[in-house]
Amino acid sequence: MLAVDGLNTYYGDSHVLRGVSLALPAGTALGLLGRNGMGKTTLIRSVLGFVRAASGTVHWRERDMSGQPPEKMARLGIGYVPEGRGIFPNLSVRENLLMAARAGVAGRSDWTFDRVMSTFPRLAERLGHGGQQLSGGEQQMLSIGRALMTNPELLILDEATEGLAPLIVAEIWRVIGEIRGTGISTLIVDRNYRSVLAHTDRAMVLEKGVVVLQGDSATLAADGETMGRLLGV
């Protein structure tokens, strides 16, 4: 579904991504791991067109989409839950969700407003609240729900549990598991590598913009010594 080959991305003179490649088959979940500042978010933003890579290619279903802007990438069927959530603070919960509602690229509308409400009952109780009135956990639920309202084929989650209370974190991972069970492909970035590996098929570790380890999630999870050394945990 998604194939990235040899991406090199710079911020000014800083060489952030150094020849990064990845492959994400349809219906699978890929974890992207690494300590802070190792290039995870830059990789996502380079793939989605928020940042222009200096070289390398991005293919979606064998179509070369390298250098395309974010709006074109979104139309391919990619849902994005950014770090920081990115909700509209002056819109209500209902408005945040409905403004994103559309059928998927194949015409599928599995994720309706009602389904998002049943997945996130807490949001159903706050439909008239503005985005700025929600707690951090509720904002994260809203960000995920809004992405699902686009009926994506691939859902990218960047630090979906960062800074949240343990009960909310558990709820977010439950929903991620439910999403994975529907067949939507997922690309997950999160600091809790154990949870990432438990909810993905494969994973890769970035260190200073280079892929230094990749493999089946179960195999990586069994090698706690290596994971601890690379991730500093």
Secondary structure, DSSP 8 states (H G I E B T S, - for coil): -EEEEEEEEEETTEEEEEEEEEEE-TT-EEEEE--TTSSHHHHHHHHHTSS--SEEEEEETTEE-TT--HHHHHHTTEEEE-TT----TTSBHHHHHHTT----TTS---S-HHHHHHH-HHHHTTTTSBGGGS-HHHHHHHHHHHHHTT--SEEEEESTTTT--HHHHHHHHHHHHHHHHTT-EEEEE-S-HHHHHHT-SEEEEEETTEEEEEEEHHHHHH-HHHHHHHHT-
